[in-house]
Amino acid sequence: MPGWPVVPNAEFKESDISGREVVSLSTDSFNLTIGGFKAIDYFGDGSFYILDAPGVCPYTVLVLLVRH
């Protein structure tokens, strides 16, 4: 997943992710439904969910739901 300047129109800089583990989520990963939204139980223990919450913007919107 290269960023700018490798990809001139990238939405992030290559240096933003340099030395970091990047985890990509596929649409197949969202195998739950919470409040009508597709969701992932990220740690598998119900403590941290990632919800796919599409909005009016043209980009994907992700919402994090954390149980305290």
C-alpha positions as CSV (number, residue, x, y, z in Angstrom):
1,M,0.0,0.0,0.0
2,P,2.3,2.8,-1.2
3,G,1.5,6.4,-0.4
4,W,2.7,9.7,-1.7
5,P,5.2,10.3,-3.4
6,V,5.2,6.8,-4.8
7,V,1.6,7.3,-5.8
8,P,1.2,11.0,-6.7
9,N,-2.5,11.2,-5.9
10,A,-2.4,9.0,-2.7
11,E,-4.5,10.2,0.3
12,F,-1.6,9.6,2.8
13,K,2.2,10.0,2.8
14,E,4.4,7.0,2.6
15,S,6.2,8.2,5.8
16,D,2.8,8.0,7.7
17,I,2.9,4.2,7.6
18,S,6.7,3.6,7.4
19,G,7.7,1.0,10.0
20,R,4.1,0.3,11.0
21,E,2.0,-2.8,10.5
22,V,-0.9,-2.0,8.2
23,V,-4.0,-4.3,8.5
24,S,-6.4,-4.2,5.6
25,L,-10.1,-5.0,6.2
26,S,-12.1,-6.7,3.5
27,T,-15.8,-6.5,3.2
28,D,-15.9,-10.3,3.9
29,S,-14.5,-9.5,7.4
30,F,-17.7,-7.7,8.4
31,N,-19.6,-10.8,9.5
32,L,-21.8,-9.3,12.2
33,T,-24.6,-6.8,12.4
34,I,-24.9,-4.2,15.2
35,G,-27.6,-1.6,15.1
36,G,-28.2,-2.3,11.4
37,F,-24.5,-1.8,10.5
38,K,-22.1,-4.4,9.3
39,A,-19.5,-5.1,12.0
40,I,-16.3,-6.9,13.0
41,D,-15.5,-8.1,16.5
42,Y,-11.8,-7.1,16.1
43,F,-10.4,-9.0,19.1
44,G,-13.1,-11.7,19.1
45,D,-14.1,-11.0,22.7
46,G,-16.8,-8.4,22.3
47,S,-14.6,-5.5,23.6
48,F,-13.9,-3.7,20.4
49,Y,-16.1,-3.5,17.3
50,I,-15.5,-1.8,13.9
51,L,-18.7,-0.8,12.2
52,D,-19.1,0.0,8.6
53,A,-21.3,3.2,8.7
54,P,-21.7,4.6,5.2
55,G,-22.7,8.2,5.2
56,V,-23.3,10.9,2.7
57,C,-19.6,11.4,1.9
58,P,-18.1,9.4,-1.0
59,Y,-15.7,7.6,1.4
60,T,-16.2,4.6,3.6
61,V,-16.9,5.6,7.2
62,L,-15.8,3.3,10.0
63,V,-17.1,3.7,13.6
64,L,-15.3,2.2,16.6
65,L,-17.5,0.8,19.3
66,V,-15.6,0.1,22.5
67,R,-17.0,-1.7,25.6
68,H,-15.5,-0.2,28.8
